Amino acid sequence: MIVDVELYGQIRKMHTHENISQREIARRLGISRNTVKKYCDGNHV
């Protein structure tokens, strides 16, 4: 799945600033945990 810059920003903000788990981010945004992991671990845009 390719995410747009806005969704990428949401993922990074939720993970780094709000300390929300990757599983919870995936649930809230309706995307796979693998996608969330990919964007939390790296600097992909």
ABEGO torsion letter per residue (X at the ends): XBBBAAAAAAAAAAAAAAGBBAAAAAAAAGBBAAAAAAAAABABX
